[in-house]
């Protein structure tokens, strides 16, 4: 890079100021959740973040880059967590409940991002793809927890159906926490899923 080009960049940008970048993302997150992506101009994001508009464009050349960065960095498409201490052999119900607690989809830190995700999924292809990948990651993780906790070998089709059901309840619970609605009984659902799976599972061999 030529020295004159570097000199024209704002000091914070030349330093690669991560705090400034994070402040811009914080502002975009709040505004996109409140007003929607399309209704939020970049100038408003810059004002909310207390930065010059030129500095915002240094970090995020396109408005779309703000949205993609929020999804990639703050709501990864695969919400995988370590199953150690979660999946316990012979305790399917407890394993599902512990998985729900570890994922904490209704936690405060993810509420705003989920608002953005579901609001923009139908109008922005990248967001819809992110949502589908996120959902698939949840199902795959739940299947792994079921396999690791079941005392018997599970039928693949029934395992997928059980994972689909539990993930749907997790998402419903997250939305209920967000809007203050009646929450599903995750423990009771986990108990029913465990009973149904184990009753139809095949004895382990080898």
N, C-alpha and C positions, 0 to 999 in steps of 0.2 A: 504493500500500500504506500502511495506517495505521501510525503510529509504534509503537503498542503491539504490533501484529502482528510488525513487524520485530524489536522488542526480545525477543519470546519465542523467536525462532529462535536456535539455537546460534551462537556467534561465527564458527566455521569456515564454517557454512552461509551466514551473512550475507556473508562475504567471497567466497563461491563458490570455496572451497578446492579447486583441481583435484588437489592432492596427496592430500587426504583421499579424494576420489572415486576416484582411481586405486587407492588402498590397499584400498578396499572391493571394487573389481572384482578386484584381485589375489587377495584372500581368497576371493571367490566362485568365481573360476576354479579355484583349488586344490581347494576343497571339492567343487564340482560334479564335477570330474574324478575325485576320489578316492571320493566317497560317492554321487554321483548328485544330480540336482536335487531330486527329490521327497524324498529322505532328508536333505536339508540344511536345517534351520530357519534363518530369518533371524537369530535370536539367536546362532547359532554363527558365522555370517558376521561379525556385528558384533564378537563376541569375537575372532575370528581377525584382524580388521582393527584391533582396539584402538580402537573407536569406540563411542559410545552407540548403542543401538538406534534412538532417536529421530533421530539424525543420519543413520543409514543410510536410514531412511524418508523423510528430507528429500530425499535424492538419488534414491532409488529407492522410490517409494510402494508398489509391488507387488513381490513376489518375482520375478514374471515379468519385470519391468523389468531386473533384474540379468542374466538370461539373454539377453534381447534386446540389451542394451547390449554384452555381451561379443561377440556375433555381429556386430553392426553395426560396432563400433569396432575389434575386434581380429582379426576374420576376415571381411573384407568379402565380399559375395556374388560380386563380380566380381574375381577375383584378377588383374586386368589389369596388365601391365607394358609398358613402352616396348619396342617391337621393334627400336629402333635399336641396332645392334651385335649383334643376335641373328640376325635373318633376313638372310641373305646370298644374293643371287641366284646360283643354280647350286650351292648347297651345302645341300641339303635335310637331309642327315644331320646335319651340323654345326649347322644352325639348330635342329633339334629338341633336340639335346643341350644347346646353349646355353640354349634355352628352359627345359629341365628344371632347369638349374643356377640360372637367374635366379629361377624360381618357388620352388625349394627347399622343396617341400611337406613334406619330411621333416625340415626344420630344427627345432632345439630350441624356437624361439619359437612354433611352431604345434602342437607335439605335444599339449600339454594341451588346447588348444581343439578339436583334432580328436577327442580322446577324448570331450569333451562333445558335440560335434556328432553323432557316430555313435551314442553311447549314447542320446541324447534324441530322435533323429530319428523313431523309431517311436511315441513317446508324446506328443510336442508338435508340433502342426501347424506352428507358426511355424518350428521347427527343421528339420522335414522340408522345408518350402518353401525355407528358406535353403540346405539341402544340394543340392536340385535346381537352384537358381539358381547356386550355386557350380560345380556340375558342368557346367552349360550354358556358364558363362563360360569355363571351362577349354577346352572343346571349340571354342568360337568363337575364342578366342585362338590355339589350335593351328592351326585352319584358316587364320587370317590369316598365321601364320608359314609355312605350307605354300605359300600363294599367293605370298607375298613372296619365297620362296627358290627356287621352281620355275622352271627355265628355259623351261618350256612351260606352256601353259594346262591346268589340271587339270579333270578331270571332277568335277562337284559331288558326285555320289554317292560316288565313290571317295575324294574328299577328305574327306568326312564320315566314311566308314568308317575311313580312316587316322587321323583325329583321334580318333575313338572308341577305337581300339585303343591309340594312344599315351597318351591320358589314363588309360585303364584301367591301363596299365603304370606311369604316374606315381603313381597312387593306391596300387597294389600296392607299389611301391618305398617310398613314404612309410610304409605300414603295416609293411613289413619292417624299415625302419630303427627304427621305434618299438618293435617287439617283438624285434628282434635276429634276425630270420629271414633266410633266403637271399634276396638281392636279385636282381631281374631284370637282364639285360644291356641297359640302355637304349641304349647305343651300337650294339650289334648289332641291336636291334629297329629303331632309327632307320635303320640301313643297309638293312634289308630293306624297310621302308616306303618309303624313298626310291627304291630300285630298282623296286619294284612300281609306284609312282606314275608315275615318269618313263617307264617302259616303255610305259605305257598312255595317257600324256598326249598331247594334240594340239599340233602346232606352233603357236606364237604367231602371230597375224596382226595386221597393222596396226602 
